[in-house]
Amino acid sequence: MNNYHLSIVIPAYNEEIKIERDLSLAYAYLATQPFKSEVIVVDDGSSDETYEIVKSLEPYYKDLRGIRYDINRGKGYAVKIGVLQARGDHILFADAGACVPYIEMKKGLCLLQNGYDVALGSRALAESQVLKKQPLYRQFGSRAFGLVMRSIIEVNPIQDTQCGFKIFKREAANAIFNRNKIDGFMFDIEIILIAKKLGYRIKEFPVTWKNDPDTRFNPIRGSIRNLKELWKIKFVNRK
């Protein structure tokens, strides 16, 4: 029988430099909480020692699990694998690099306890704080992406679809991720649309965020893949 209050899922691709710090920060926060939790790191076909580092830390961190598959599939696929194996009543997925401090999850958990099914960390709300911005070229790219994305897909009233800090009730997470098809970065948009279609209550909450300069996003190949995924999402959600 499930007895975890919270599962944290961290998708990781070639994160050997920072995954140990990520886990240290996660467990430092969890140590202050009264509830039982687990942390799942999903290695998305890394070519470095990410998985080996996670496995070496399992004896030192209670309820830490490393999951690995050999072929790089994309962030969306990694999150899906972790979410569907999570055992918590509430499931958070958080980007590697700890761009959002784990203490911010309290705001999302409060929303779930007050009737919402999905709580989305957001950098776009008035109360949000961006401590370290992206480089200018990434800022311009993000704005251009937002305009293109919203011209293709209707996601209102959600202001920030891409913040990698989202929390779900277990039932909602299983229903949503059993339906999503997108393996890459655009999975965030697809899961929001699925959640809306299934009638789940969704709410954004403000977070403190800082840019992680060690990104795995390739501007050219990534942008082409993102556009393809957006059109796939639009087609699938017509059905």
C-alpha positions in Angstrom: 0.0 0.0 0.0 1.3 3.5 -0.9 2.7 5.3 2.2 4.8 8.1 0.6 3.5 11.6 0.9 5.8 13.0 -1.8 7.8 11.7 -4.8 10.4 14.0 -6.4 11.3 13.1 -10.0 14.5 14.6 -11.5 15.2 14.0 -15.2 18.9 13.9 -15.9 21.0 13.9 -19.1 24.8 14.1 -18.7 24.5 15.7 -15.3 27.5 14.1 -13.5 28.8 17.6 -12.5 25.7 18.7 -10.6 23.6 15.7 -9.8 25.2 15.1 -6.4 24.6 18.7 -5.4 21.0 18.4 -6.6 20.4 15.4 -4.4 22.1 17.1 -1.4 19.7 20.1 -1.8 16.6 17.9 -2.2 17.4 15.8 0.9 18.4 18.9 2.9 14.9 20.2 2.4 13.2 16.8 2.9 15.0 16.4 6.2 13.1 19.3 7.6 9.7 17.8 6.7 7.6 15.4 8.7 6.3 13.4 5.8 7.8 10.3 4.1 9.2 10.9 0.6 11.3 9.4 -2.2 13.5 10.8 -4.9 13.8 9.3 -8.3 16.5 10.3 -10.8 15.8 9.2 -14.3 18.9 9.0 -16.5 17.9 9.8 -20.0 20.6 7.8 -21.8 23.6 9.8 -20.5 27.0 9.2 -21.9 28.7 10.3 -18.7 28.7 9.0 -15.1 25.4 10.4 -14.0 23.7 7.1 -13.3 26.8 5.6 -11.6 26.9 8.6 -9.2 23.3 8.3 -8.3 23.6 4.5 -7.6 26.7 5.2 -5.5 24.6 7.6 -3.4 21.6 5.3 -2.8 23.1 3.8 0.4 23.4 7.3 1.9 20.0 8.8 0.9 16.9 7.0 2.1 14.4 6.1 -0.6 16.6 7.3 -3.5 16.2 5.4 -6.7 18.1 5.7 -10.0 16.5 4.6 -13.2 18.3 4.3 -16.5 17.8 3.4 -20.1 20.5 3.4 -22.8 19.1 5.6 -25.6 18.6 9.4 -25.1 14.8 9.9 -25.6 14.2 13.4 -24.3 13.2 15.2 -21.1 9.5 14.5 -21.5 10.1 10.7 -21.8 12.4 10.8 -18.7 9.8 12.6 -16.6 7.1 10.2 -17.8 9.1 7.2 -16.8 9.8 8.7 -13.3 6.2 9.9 -12.7 4.7 6.5 -13.6 7.0 4.7 -11.2 6.5 7.2 -8.4 4.7 6.0 -5.3 3.9 9.3 -3.6 0.4 10.8 -3.0 1.9 14.0 -4.6 4.5 14.0 -7.4 6.9 16.8 -8.1 9.2 16.9 -11.1 12.1 19.3 -10.9 14.8 20.1 -13.4 18.3 19.2 -12.7 20.4 22.2 -11.6 18.0 23.2 -8.8 16.9 26.3 -10.6 13.9 26.5 -8.2 14.7 26.0 -4.5 12.9 22.9 -3.1 11.3 25.0 -0.3 9.1 26.5 -3.0 7.2 23.2 -3.3 5.3 24.2 -0.1 3.3 26.7 -2.2 2.4 24.0 -4.7 1.5 21.4 -2.1 -0.7 24.0 -0.4 -2.7 24.4 -3.6 -3.1 20.6 -3.9 -4.4 20.5 -0.4 -6.9 23.2 -1.2 -8.6 21.4 -4.1 -6.3 21.8 -7.1 -5.0 18.7 -9.0 -2.0 20.3 -10.7 0.2 23.1 -9.4 2.6 24.8 -11.9 5.7 26.7 -10.7 5.7 30.0 -12.6 8.3 32.7 -13.3 5.7 35.0 -14.9 3.6 35.9 -11.9 4.0 39.3 -10.1 5.2 37.6 -6.9 7.8 35.5 -8.7 11.5 36.4 -8.4 14.2 35.8 -11.1 17.5 36.0 -9.4 19.7 35.2 -12.4 18.3 35.8 -15.9 19.1 33.9 -19.0 21.6 35.4 -21.5 20.0 38.0 -23.8 19.9 35.6 -26.8 18.0 33.0 -24.7 15.6 35.7 -23.4 14.8 36.8 -27.0 14.5 33.2 -28.1 12.1 32.4 -25.2 9.9 35.4 -26.1 9.9 34.4 -29.8 9.0 30.8 -28.8 6.2 32.0 -26.6 4.7 34.0 -29.5 5.0 31.1 -31.9 3.7 28.6 -29.4 0.6 30.7 -28.5 -0.2 31.2 -32.2 -0.3 27.4 -32.6 -1.8 26.2 -29.3 -4.2 27.8 -26.8 -2.8 27.4 -23.3 -4.5 30.4 -21.6 -4.7 31.3 -18.7 -1.3 29.6 -18.1 1.5 32.2 -18.3 4.6 30.0 -17.9 4.4 26.6 -19.5 8.1 25.7 -19.4 9.1 26.2 -15.7 10.6 22.8 -14.7 8.8 22.7 -11.3 5.4 21.1 -11.4 3.4 19.2 -8.8 0.5 16.7 -9.3 -1.8 14.7 -7.2 -1.0 11.1 -7.9 -4.3 10.3 -9.7 -4.0 13.3 -12.0 -0.3 12.5 -12.7 -1.1 8.9 -13.7 -4.0 9.9 -15.9 -2.0 12.7 -17.6 1.3 10.9 -18.2 -0.4 7.7 -19.4 -1.8 9.8 -22.3 1.1 12.1 -23.2 3.1 11.3 -26.4 5.7 14.0 -26.6 9.2 12.9 -25.5 11.0 16.3 -25.9 10.9 19.7 -24.2 7.4 20.4 -25.4 5.9 17.8 -23.2 5.1 20.5 -20.6 2.6 22.0 -23.0 1.0 18.7 -23.8 0.5 17.7 -20.2 -1.2 21.0 -19.5 -3.5 20.5 -22.4 -4.3 17.0 -21.3 -5.0 18.1 -17.8 -7.4 20.8 -19.0 -9.1 18.3 -21.3 -9.6 15.8 -18.4 -11.1 18.6 -16.3 -8.4 18.8 -13.6 -8.1 22.0 -11.6 -4.8 23.8 -12.5 -3.1 26.7 -10.8 0.2 28.5 -11.1 2.2 29.5 -8.1 5.1 32.0 -7.9 8.7 30.7 -7.5 12.1 32.1 -7.0 14.2 31.0 -10.0 17.7 31.3 -11.3 19.1 30.4 -14.7 21.3 27.3 -15.0 23.9 28.2 -17.7 24.8 24.5 -18.1 21.9 23.8 -20.5 21.4 20.7 -22.7 19.3 22.6 -25.2 20.8 23.0 -28.7 19.3 26.2 -30.2 19.1 25.0 -33.8 18.3 21.3 -33.5 16.2 22.0 -30.4 14.1 24.7 -32.0 13.4 22.5 -35.0 12.3 19.6 -32.8 10.2 22.0 -30.6 8.3 23.2 -33.6 7.7 19.7 -34.8 6.4 18.7 -31.4 4.1 21.7 -31.2 2.4 20.8 -34.5 2.2 17.2 -33.3 0.5 18.4 -30.0 -1.9 20.5 -32.0 -2.9 17.6 -34.3 -3.2 15.1 -31.4 -5.4 17.4 -29.3 -7.9 17.9 -32.2 -9.0 14.4 -31.7 
